[in-house]
Amino acid sequence: MESEVLRIYQAEGADHQLDTARIREVTARYIYLPTTFSFTAPFAMLPWGPAHVLWMTLIVGGILLASFLIWNLGANYAPIVSGVLIGFFFANSEALVVLGNTAGIAVSLCVVAVWCFLQERFVPAGILCLAVSLAVKPQDAGLVWLYFLLAGGVYRKRALQTLLAAIALSLPGVLWVWRVAPHWMQEWHSNLSAFAAHGGINDPGPASTGGHGLGMLVNLQAVFSVFRDDPRFYNPASYIVCAPLLLVWVLVTLRSRSSPARAWLAIAAIAALSMLPVYHHLYDAKLLLLTVPACAMLWAEGGPMGWLALLVNTAGFVVTADLPWAIFLGLVSSMRVSTTGLSGQILTAVQVFPAPLILLVMGVFYLWVYARRCSAPAPLPAAAKLSDRKRSSPAA
C-alpha cells in the first residue's frame, strides 16, 4: 500500500521534512513490475548506507564496463571516433548516478550481454546479464533481446536461454508479491495512471511536471502531445509512426542471414527505435551506446556513408546528453521567458522535440543501412571468384 511504503520510507532515520510532494509521490508509488524484486530485494535487506553505496557502485561500475567493452569493439574499426563518442557518453551519464535509476544497471547489463553474445565470449555471464536487464527494465532490453530471437541459429538459442533464466530469476519475486498483495495489478495500474495523468511526472503533455527537465521523456508521445494534448491522439499517432519501422526491422531480420556486421546495424537501429513507441526518459537513451560499433564500422569504410553515420551519431549523443541540456535549461530559466502564449509554445517545442526526433532519425538511418546491406547479394568467396575467372578465360 502507498501509505505503508511512505511510512517505512519516513522511518528510515533520514530527515525527510524538506521532501517535496513530488519526491514523496515518487517514493510511495511503485511502478516497476514484480520481476524487479528478485534483483532489488537483497539491497532492501541491507541498511540504507551499505545498500546505497553498493547500488551506486553497481551503476558506475556497470557504465564503465559497458563503455570499455563497446570501445573494445569500435576500436577494431575506428579507435579515435569510438573513443571520442564513448568519452562524451561517459561524461554525460551523471544523471544515471545522481538519480540512481535502475536504467543505469539495466542498460549496462544489456550492453555487456550484447558484447558477450556477438563476441561469443563469457556467454553464461551474458545470459545472466540480459536476464537481469529484462527483469528490471524490459522496455529497455526487450527489443534488443528480440533481435537475438529473430536472428536464428546460435543467437536464438541465446535468446531462449536468456528467457528461461529471466523466468527463473523473476518467478520468486512474482509469487511473493502475489501472495502478500493479491491485488497488486490493480495498484500497479493505479500508480502508472497517477504518474501519467495530466500534469503528472510521466505525462508526455506540455503540462507535465517531470517530463521536460533533465529527466525529460524521449518517446514520440511528447512530440505529438504539443499538437494535441490528448492520449487518444498522441498514443495512436506514435504507434502509427513506429509500427511500420519496427515491422520492416523484424522482416529484414527474419529474411537475412546474420553476421556480426549486420547484427551491429540491426542493434543500432533498434536501440534508437525502442525509445520511441512507449514511455522512456532521457536516461534510458543511454542505450544508444550500442550504436557506436555500427558508426565506427561505417566510418572505417569511408565515403559519404561514413560521414553521415558520424554526423547522425554525434547529433544523437549530443541531443540526449545531460550537460548540454543542463546548460540549456539553466539559460532558459535565467532568461525568464514567458511560458504562456506563442513564446511558451515555442519554448515547449524547443525542449520537447529534439530528443525524440533525433532518436527517430538515428533509427531510420540505421534501419535503412541495415536493410540495404541485407538486400545486397553476399560477396563471393575468393575461391569462387577465382573459379569464375578461370571458366570465363579464353583458354578455358
C-alpha positions in Angstrom: 0.0 0.0 0.0 1.1 3.5 -0.7 0.7 4.7 2.9 2.7 1.7 4.2 5.6 2.4 1.8 5.7 6.1 2.8 5.7 5.2 6.5 8.7 2.9 6.1 10.5 5.5 4.0 10.0 8.2 6.6 11.1 5.9 9.4 14.5 5.2 7.8 16.2 7.7 10.0 17.0 10.4 7.5 15.3 13.8 7.7 12.6 13.9 5.1 10.8 17.0 6.4 12.0 19.1 3.4 10.9 16.5 0.8 8.6 17.9 -1.8 5.2 16.4 -2.7 6.8 15.1 -5.9 9.6 13.3 -4.0 7.0 11.7 -1.6 4.9 10.6 -4.6 7.8 9.0 -6.4 8.9 7.3 -3.2 5.4 6.0 -2.3 4.1 4.9 -5.7 5.9 1.8 -7.1 5.7 1.5 -10.9 8.1 -1.4 -11.6 6.9 -4.9 -12.3 7.3 -7.6 -9.5 10.0 -9.2 -11.6 12.3 -6.4 -10.3 12.1 -7.6 -6.7 14.3 -10.7 -7.2 17.1 -8.2 -8.0 16.3 -5.4 -5.6 15.2 -7.5 -2.5 18.8 -8.2 -1.4 19.5 -4.4 -1.3 16.4 -3.9 0.7 17.7 -6.3 3.4 20.8 -4.1 3.9 20.9 -0.9 6.0 20.5 2.2 3.9 24.2 3.2 3.9 25.7 0.0 2.6 22.8 -0.6 0.2 23.2 2.9 -1.2 26.9 2.6 -1.7 26.6 -0.9 -3.3 23.8 0.3 -5.6 25.8 3.4 -6.8 28.9 1.2 -7.2 27.0 -1.2 -9.5 25.7 1.7 -11.6 29.1 3.4 -12.0 30.9 0.0 -12.5 28.3 -1.1 -15.0 28.6 2.0 -17.1 32.4 1.8 -17.0 32.4 -1.9 -18.1 29.8 -1.3 -20.8 31.7 1.7 -22.2 35.0 -0.2 -22.2 33.5 -3.3 -24.0 31.9 -1.1 -26.7 35.2 0.8 -27.2 36.9 -2.6 -27.5 34.7 -3.4 -30.4 34.6 0.0 -32.0 38.4 0.3 -31.8 38.7 -2.6 -34.3 37.2 -0.2 -36.9 37.9 3.4 -35.7 39.5 3.7 -32.3 39.6 7.6 -32.2 36.0 8.0 -33.3 34.8 5.3 -30.9 36.9 6.8 -28.0 35.5 10.3 -28.6 31.9 9.2 -28.7 32.2 6.9 -25.7 34.2 9.5 -23.7 31.4 12.1 -24.4 28.8 9.4 -23.4 30.5 8.7 -20.1 30.9 12.4 -19.3 27.2 12.8 -19.8 26.0 9.9 -17.7 25.8 11.9 -14.4 22.0 11.7 -14.2 22.2 7.9 -14.0 24.4 8.2 -10.9 22.6 11.1 -9.3 19.1 9.6 -9.8 20.2 6.1 -9.1 17.6 4.9 -11.6 17.5 1.2 -12.5 18.2 2.2 -16.1 21.9 2.6 -15.2 22.0 -1.1 -14.3 19.6 -2.4 -16.9 21.3 -0.6 -19.8 24.8 -1.5 -18.7 23.9 -5.2 -18.3 22.1 -5.2 -21.7 25.3 -3.8 -23.4 27.5 -6.3 -21.7 25.2 -9.2 -22.8 25.3 -8.0 -26.4 29.1 -8.0 -26.3 29.2 -11.5 -24.9 26.8 -12.9 -27.5 28.4 -11.3 -30.5 31.9 -12.0 -29.4 31.0 -15.5 -28.2 32.9 -15.0 -25.0 31.6 -15.4 -21.4 28.3 -16.5 -22.8 26.8 -17.7 -19.4 27.6 -14.2 -18.0 25.9 -12.6 -21.0 22.8 -14.7 -20.5 22.6 -13.8 -16.8 23.2 -10.1 -17.6 20.5 -9.9 -20.2 18.1 -11.9 -18.0 18.5 -9.4 -15.1 18.1 -6.5 -17.6 14.9 -7.9 -18.9 13.6 -8.5 -15.4 14.5 -5.0 -14.2 13.5 -2.9 -17.3 12.0 -4.9 -20.1 11.1 -1.7 -22.0 14.9 -1.0 -22.4 16.2 -4.5 -23.2 13.2 -6.2 -24.7 13.7 -5.3 -28.3 17.4 -6.0 -28.1 16.6 -9.5 -26.8 14.0 -9.8 -29.7 16.8 -9.3 -32.2 18.6 -12.4 -31.0 15.4 -14.4 -31.0 14.6 -13.4 -34.6 18.2 -13.8 -35.9 18.1 -17.6 -35.6 20.9 -20.0 -35.2 23.0 -19.7 -32.1 21.6 -16.3 -31.4 18.1 -17.7 -31.0 19.5 -20.3 -28.6 21.0 -17.5 -26.5 17.7 -15.6 -26.5 15.7 -18.7 -25.3 18.3 -19.4 -22.6 18.0 -15.8 -21.5 14.2 -16.1 -21.4 14.4 -19.2 -19.2 17.0 -17.5 -16.9 14.8 -14.4 -16.7 11.7 -16.5 -15.7 13.8 -18.4 -13.1 15.1 -15.2 -11.6 11.7 -13.4 -11.7 9.4 -16.1 -10.5 10.2 -16.0 -6.8 9.5 -12.2 -6.7 6.3 -12.5 -8.7 5.0 -15.4 -6.5 5.9 -13.5 -3.3 4.1 -10.3 -4.5 1.0 -12.3 -5.5 1.0 -13.9 -2.0 1.3 -10.7 0.0 -0.6 -8.4 -2.3 -3.2 -10.4 -4.4 -4.5 -7.1 -5.9 -1.1 -5.8 -6.9 -2.0 -5.5 -10.6 -4.8 -3.0 -9.8 -2.5 -1.0 -7.5 0.3 -1.1 -10.1 -2.1 0.2 -12.8 -3.3 2.9 -10.4 0.2 4.1 -9.8 1.0 4.1 -13.5 -2.2 6.1 -14.2 -1.3 8.6 -11.4 2.1 9.3 -12.8 0.8 9.6 -16.4 -2.2 11.7 -15.5 -2.5 15.3 -16.9 0.3 17.2 -15.2 2.0 14.1 -13.7 5.7 13.4 -13.8 5.3 10.9 -16.6 2.7 12.9 -18.6 4.1 13.5 -22.1 2.0 16.6 -22.5 3.0 20.2 -22.1 1.7 20.4 -18.6 4.0 17.6 -17.3 5.7 18.3 -14.0 8.7 16.0 -14.8 8.7 15.2 -18.5 10.6 18.4 -19.7 13.6 18.7 -17.4 16.8 16.7 -17.2 14.6 13.6 -16.8 12.6 14.5 -19.9 10.5 12.0 -21.8 12.0 11.0 -25.2 9.2 8.9 -26.7 7.2 10.3 -29.6 4.1 11.0 -27.4 5.9 14.0 -26.1 6.1 15.5 -29.6 2.6 14.7 -30.7 1.1 16.0 -27.4 2.3 19.5 -28.3 -0.2 19.5 -31.2 -3.0 17.9 -29.2 -2.7 17.1 -25.6 -4.9 14.0 -25.6 -3.7 10.4 -25.1 -6.4 9.3 -27.6 -4.4 11.2 -30.2 -0.7 11.1 -29.2 -0.6 7.4 -28.4 -2.1 6.1 -31.7 0.0 8.7 -33.6 3.2 7.4 -32.0 2.2 3.8 -32.8 1.4 4.6 -36.4 4.9 6.1 -36.9 6.7 3.3 -35.1 4.8 0.2 -36.2 6.0 0.3 -39.9 9.6 0.9 -38.9 9.5 -2.0 -36.4 7.8 -4.2 -38.9 10.5 -3.6 -41.5 13.1 -4.3 -38.9 11.5 -7.6 -38.0 11.1 -8.7 -41.6 14.6 -7.8 -42.6 16.0 -9.7 -39.6 13.9 -12.8 -40.3 14.8 -12.9 -44.0 18.5 -12.2 -43.8 21.5 -14.3 -42.7 23.0 -12.9 -39.5 26.6 -11.8 -39.3 28.5 -9.6 -36.8 28.4 -6.6 -39.1 24.7 -6.9 -39.8 24.0 -7.6 -36.2 25.5 -4.3 -35.1 23.5 -2.4 -37.7 20.3 -4.2 -36.5 21.0 -3.5 -32.9 21.9 0.2 -33.6 18.6 0.6 -35.3 16.6 -1.0 -32.6 18.5 0.8 -29.8 17.1 4.1 -31.1 13.7 2.9 -32.2 12.9 1.1 -28.9 12.8 4.5 -27.2 10.0 5.9 -29.3 6.7 3.9 -29.0 6.4 3.8 -25.2 7.4 5.7 -22.1 11.2 6.4 -21.9 13.2 9.1 -20.1 16.4 10.7 -21.2 18.5 8.4 -19.1 17.0 5.3 -20.9 18.5 6.7 -24.1 22.0 5.7 -22.8 21.1 2.5 -24.7 22.5 4.5 -27.7 25.9 3.2 -26.6 25.0 0.2 -28.7 25.2 2.3 -31.9 28.9 3.1 -31.6 30.3 -0.1 -33.2 27.9 0.4 -36.2 29.0 4.0 -36.5 32.7 3.1 -36.3 32.3 0.3 -38.9 30.6 2.7 -41.4 33.3 5.4 -40.7 36.1 2.9 -41.4 34.5 2.2 -44.8 34.9 5.8 -45.7 32.8 7.8 -48.1 29.6 9.8 -47.6 28.1 7.0 -45.6 30.8 7.2 -43.0 30.4 10.9 -42.6 26.6 10.6 -42.4 26.9 7.9 -39.7 29.3 10.1 -37.7 27.0 13.1 -38.1 23.9 11.2 -37.0 25.6 9.5 -34.1 27.2 12.8 -32.9 23.9 14.6 -33.0 22.2 11.7 -31.2 24.8 11.7 -28.4 24.7 15.5 -28.0 20.9 15.8 -28.0 20.5 13.0 -25.4 23.4 14.2 -23.2 23.0 15.5 -19.7 25.4 18.5 -19.8 24.1 20.3 -22.9 20.5 20.1 -21.5 21.6 21.3 -18.1 23.3 24.3 -19.7 20.3 25.0 -22.0 17.7 24.7 -19.2 19.8 26.9 -16.9 20.0 29.6 -19.6 16.2 29.4 -20.2 15.4 29.7 -16.5 17.7 32.7 -16.2 16.1 34.4 -19.2 12.7 34.2 -17.5 10.9 33.5 -20.8 7.1 33.6 -20.6 5.6 30.1 -20.5 2.3 31.3 -21.9 1.2 32.2 -25.4 3.3 31.8 -28.5 6.6 32.1 -26.7 5.5 29.4 -24.3 4.6 27.0 -27.2 8.0 27.7 -28.9 9.8 27.1 -25.6 8.0 23.8 -25.1 8.7 22.7 -28.6 12.4 23.5 -28.3 12.6 21.4 -25.1 10.4 18.5 -26.3 11.2 18.0 -30.0 15.0 17.4 -30.3 15.5 14.2 -28.3 12.6 12.1 -29.8 13.2 13.4 -33.3 17.0 12.7 -33.3 16.2 9.2 -32.0 13.8 8.8 -34.9 16.4 10.0 -37.3 19.0 7.6 -35.9 16.6 4.7 -36.0 15.6 5.4 -39.6 19.2 5.8 -40.7 20.5 2.6 -39.3 17.4 0.7 -40.4 18.0 2.0 -43.9 21.6 0.9 -43.9 20.7 -2.4 -42.3 18.0 -3.1 -45.0 20.4 -2.1 -47.8 23.2 -4.4 -46.5 20.8 -7.3 -46.1 19.3 -6.9 -49.5 22.6 -6.8 -51.3 24.0 -10.1 -52.7 26.6 -11.7 -50.5 30.1 -11.3 -51.9 31.6 -14.4 -53.4 34.4 -16.1 -51.5 37.9 -15.7 -53.0 38.0 -19.3 -54.3 34.7 -18.9 -56.0 35.8 -15.7 -57.7 39.0 -17.4 -59.0 36.9 -20.3 -60.3 34.6 -17.9 -62.2 37.6 -16.1 -63.8 39.1 -19.4 -65.0 35.8 -20.5 -66.5 35.4 -17.2 -68.4 39.0 -17.1 -69.7 39.6 -17.9 -73.4 42.0 -20.7 -72.5 39.2 -22.5 -70.7 
